[in-house]
Amino acid sequence: MFVDNVKIYVKAGDGGAGAVSFRREKYVPAGGPDGGDGGKGGDVIFMIDEGTNTLLAFRYKRKFIAMNGEPGKPAKFHGKSGEDLVIKVPSGTLIRDAETGRIIKDMSDCDPFVICRGGKGGWGNRRFATATRQTPRFAKSGRKGEERHLLLELKMLADVGLIGFPNVGKSSILARISAARPKIADYHFTTLSPNLGVVRIGEGSGFVAADIPGLIEGAAEGAGLGHDFLRHIERCRLLLHVVDIAGTEGRDPVEDIIKINAELKNYSEELAQRPQIIVANKSDMLESSEVDIKAFERFVDENEWELVYVSAATGDGLDRLVRLVGDRLRLLPPLKIYEPEIEPEEQAIPSARETEIQLVDGVYVVKGDWLYNLMGQVNLDDWESLSFFQRVLQRSGVIDLLVEHGVKDGDTVSIYDFEFEFMK
């Protein structure tokens, strides 16, 4: 079974709690507090797995939670940090926000990506010792790790996509021109998942081709398997439109081309404009064919497509096809990489959040679990980090909420020990 679209839940580890401890040794009077800090929670990291081309690993497992940090220990020992959780996905996977559908990251030829950061560990009681408070009997709990609901969507990374009706020979052509070994048989819908193959053109050059199955009339509306696989053509720089030129299935190749291109247009106007080469397969059976070849060639010329006659059975014409594809790819732009549609400030704002504002002794105190976690990720001594924090407050609606509670310019606002003068 092919899986290319799945919803998952990910959560980074919580930070460990700080320890409350006092040094007690013989002949060491007034040892003082020595509680260590808690360990940091593990991050959730996405990484490309070059050995897979499906999301099948996510079919049964949909929840991924990183390890929590360990609590602090006596004798000023810190708790152990939680291990990072690495989630491997095929190259070409889009990570989307499940609620909005917007792209967070395109996992295509990129470094590992941290989607959720683990919470910082809490301070042990030794951190709170002062000249006037020499025996603090409290410590801080760790901060919670970030969590998200995500939608993973696989759009294959292939330079060339082989499209066409079922049983026209797409898989056979791919097997002939590459090292791919797709399942091939003489009946409809043999191919139930896209197949990738690397095609060599001389020494040190080549391209990646994908056999895209399941395209039939109505595919853009979900008929057959086409709705599941049309998305995989979106990255392809060039389309090889394979037709049965001999009409062995009783279909007219001209009508096949018209119908498939109509499905491409219904799915995406941009996709319909992608360059195409018409690949007339089964040319070895033309003598017994009733197809009007002249009308077919006239139709191709009118649409300004290039035409190559091939036979996957005998191999005729395939070398010319490969050379032609290589020449055309050198003139085309590189594979499409999708830009993030969610900015870092938006990623820091959880969809489920509660914000509480109270007026205490003339100070507007702002509280909320999500704000508490956010404060642990912000360096208030760094200008860029502080600016990021201000943008998050604006986009999350905290500033508007303060105004609703009557805050005016010059009033003092406190967010977990961070105080500032409000300026709208």
N, C-alpha and C positions, 0 to 999 in steps of 0.2 A: 504493500500500500504506500502511495506517495503522499507525504504531508508537507504542505508548503505555506500554511497559514495557521497559527496557533496562538492562543492567549495564555499567558503565564503570570504568576505572581512571584516577585523577588523581594527579599528583605535582607538588608545588611545586619550584621551582628550588633547587639547592644554592648555598650561599654560596661566593664565590670565596676562594681561599687568599691569605693575607697574603704580602707580598713580603719577601725578604731582600736588602737593598741598602745600600750605603754611599756617602755623598757624596764624590765625588772631583773636585775642581776645583783648577786651578792657583792657587797662592798661598793656598789654604784648607787649612791643616794640620788633621789630626784632625777631618775633617768629620763623622764619626760616622754612625750608622745612619739611613737615611731611607726604609726600606721602607714603602709605603702599605698600608692595609687592603684586604681583598677586598670586592667588592660584594655586596649582599644578593641572594638568589635571588628570582625572581618568585613572586607569590602566584597561587593558582588561585581565580578569582572567578566565582560564578554570577550571572547577570543575566537579568531577564525580557525576552523578545522579544515585543512586542505583535503582531508581524506573523505569528506562526505559531501553529498549534493542534495540532501533532503533534511527535513526537520522531523524525521521519524522518531528520533530519540525523545521528542517532547510529546509523543502520542499519549503516554500514560503518566508521565511525571510533569506536573504543571506548577508545582510549588518549590521554590528554591530559597533556602534560608542559610545565611552564613553563620559561622560560629560566634558566640558571644565572647567578650573578653572575660578573663578570670578576675575574681575579686582581689583587692590588694591583700598583702600579708604583713605580719609583724616584722620588726627589725628593718623597716624601710624598704622591704622588698615589693616591687611592683607585680601586679598580676600579669599573667601571660596574655598576650594579644591573641584574639581569635584568628584562625586561619581564613585567608581570603577564599571565596567560593568562585571558581572559574567555570563559566558556562561556555561550551564550545558550540559554534554555529557554522554552517557552510558559508563560504565566501559569497557575497551578494545578498545577505540577509538584511532586511530593513528592520530596525527596532522602532516601533511606534508607541506613542502613549495610547493606552487602551481606551481611555475616555474620549479623547479628541480625535484620535487617528492620525495625529501629526507626527512627522518623522523626528526622532531623537538622534539616531545615528545610522549611517549606512556602513555596514560591516563589509567593505570591499577594499581589499588591499590596504588595510590600516593596522595600526598598533592596537594592543588590547585596550578596551574602553571600560572605564569604571562607571557603572550605571547607578549604583547605590553605595554610599560611603558609610563605613561603620562608625558607631558612636564612640566618642572619646570616653576614656575611663574616668571615674570620679576621683577626686582628691581624698587622700587619707588624712587622718586628723592631725598629723604633724604639720601639714600645710597651713593649719589655722592657729598654730601657736604664736602668741605675741607676748610682749613684756607684761601685759595686763591679763592675758588669758593663757596661762601656762599649762593648763590641763584640759584642752578641748575634748569633750566626750562625744563628738559627732564627726561625721565624714559625709562626703557627697556621693550620691548614687551616680552611676554612669549614664551617659546620654543614650537615647534610643538610636538605633540604626535607621537609615532611610529605607523606605519601602515604596514599591510601585507595582501597578498592574500594567503589563506590557502586551503588545501584539507583535509577534514575529512574523514577517512576511518575506518569503524567499523569491527574489528575482534573479535568475541565473546570470552568471557572468560569461556570456558567449559572444564572440565577434559576429558569428553567422548563425542564423536560425533557419532550419529546414521546415517549411510549412506546406500545408496541402491537405487534401482529403485523406481519410484512412485508406491504407492499402495501395498507395501510389508508389511506394518504394523509398520513403524517406529513411527508414532504418537501414535498408539494404545499401543505400548510397553512403550513409555514415559509416557503416561497417567496411565498405570498400576503400574509403579515402582516409580512414583513421584507424587507430588501434582499438576503438570501441567495439564491443561485442554485444549489441542489443539483441533481445529475443526477436526472432523473425519467423513469421508463419503466414500462410495464405488465407487469412480470414481477418475480418474487421476488428479494430481495436486491439491488435496484438500488443501495441505499446501502451502501457498504462502509466508510465512515468517518463519524464524527459531523460534523454541520454546525451552525455557529453563526450566528445572525442577531440583529440588534438591532431590537427592535420599539418604535416611537415611540408615545407616548401624549400627545398635545398637545405644547406647547412646553417643552423642557427636561426631559422625563421619559420614561421607558421602561424596558424590561427586556431581558435577554439570554435567548434561547431556543435550545435545542439539540435537534436531531433525533437520537435515539439509536437506531441500527439494530440488527438482528440478534437481537431478543428472540423466542425460540420456546420451546416446551415443552422443559424440560431445560437451559435456558440457564445456570442457576446451577451445573450440573455440567459445563459446557463445551460443550454441544450448540450447533451453529451458530456464530454469531459472538457470541452473547450474553455468554459468559464474559469476552470481551475488552472489552465495552462497558458492562456493568453498573456498573463502578466510576465511570463518568462521571455517573451519576445521583446519586451519594452527596452531592454538594454542592448539588443542586437544592433550592430551597425549596418548589417546587410542581410536581406532575406533571400533565401533560395526557395522560390515557389515551385514545388515539384508537382507535375501533372502526369497522368497516365495518357501518353500521346497515342497509344494503341487503342484506348477505349475498352480495355478488357473487362471493366466493371459495367459497361453499358452507358457510361456517362460521357458527355461532351467536354473536352478539356477547356474550351472557351468558357462554357458555363461554370465550370469548377473555379476558374480564376476569378470570374466576376463575383461569385458567391463568397469565396474566401476573402477577397478584398473588401467586400461589403461588411463582413464580420470584423475585419481589422478597423474599418472606419467607425463602425458602431461602438467599438471598444475604446478607440482613441484616434482622434484626427491626426495627431502627430505620428502615430504608428502607421497609419495609412499612407503617409508621405515617405516612409522609409524606402531607400533604394532596393529594387528587386531585380533578380535575374531569374528568368523563366527556365526551369530545368525540365525538358521534355524526356521523361524516362520511358523505358520499355521500347526504345527505338528499334530494337532487334525484331520486334513483332509488327512493324509497320506494313509489311507486305500483305498481311491478313487483316489489316485494319480498315474500317469504314469511315474513319475520321477524315474530314476535308482539310488536308494539310495546308493548302494554299490559303484557305479562309483563316486557319489558325495563325499562320505566319503574318497575314495581313493585319489581324487583330493585335498581335504582339507589336508589330511595327507602328501601328497607329498610337499605341500607348508608350512608345519610345522605350520599351524594355529590351534588354539583351536576351538572346535565346541560345541555349546550348542543348543539343540532342545528346543523350547519354543512354547507356544500358547498364543498370546495376548488375544484371545477370552476367554479362560478358565483359564488363569493364570499359567498353567503348565510350570515348568522349570524356571520361572522368579526369584524365590528366589535364585536358584543356580546361575543364571546369575549375579545377584547383588553381591553375595558373591565372585564370581570369579573376577568380575571387581574390587571390593574393594581390593582383594589380589594383583592383578596385578598393580594397581595404587600405592600401597605402594613401589613397586620396580622401579617405573619409575621416571624420573626427574620432577621437578616442571613445571608449566605452563611457556611458553616462553614469556619473556618480551623483547621488541625490544629496542635496544640501540639507542640514538640519532645519526643521521648521519650528523648533522650540528653542528659545534662547536659554542660556544658563540661569538667568533670573527666574524664568518660569519653571525650570526643572527643580529649583529649590522650594517651590510652593506646592505642597501636597494637595490633592484634590479634596480630601477630607481633613478639614482643619477647624479648630475652634479657637477664637481669640476673645479674651476677657479683659476689660478695662475697668479699673477702679480708681477713684480719687481718694488718696490717702495723704492727709496733712498737706494739701496743696500740690501734691505730685500725682500725675496720672501714671498709674502702674499698669503695664501691659503684660499679660500672661498668656500662655498657650504652649502645649507640648511641642508643637512644631517650631515655635519661636525659640524654645529652650534648646532644641537640637540645632537650630540654625546658628545660635550664638556660639556653639562649640566649633563651628566651621569658619567663623569670621575672625580675622585678625584686625582688631579695631585700631591698631597702631599703624596699619598699612593703608595708604590712601586709596588704592584700587580696591582692596577688600572692603573698606568702609563704604566706598561708592557703590559697590555691588550690594551691600547690605541695605543701603538707602533705596536702591531701585527695587529690591525685593519688597520692602515695606510699602512702596508706592503701588506696585503691581498686584500685591496680595490684598489691597484694600485696607491695610492697617491705618494708613494716613487718613483716608476718608472716614474710617470708623472713629478715629480720634476727634475729627472735626464734628462728627455727629454727637459726641459726648461733651462738646463744648470747649475743646482745647483751642486756645488762641495763641498767636505769635508771642513768644517770650515765656510761655508756660514750660514747666519742667516735665519731661517724660522719662520714665524709668522702665527699661526692659532687662530684667534679670541683672541688676547691679550696673547696668550701663545707662547713665543719665545724659540727657542732652536737652538743649533748649529748642523748643519747637518753632520751626519756621516753615510756613506753607509755601 
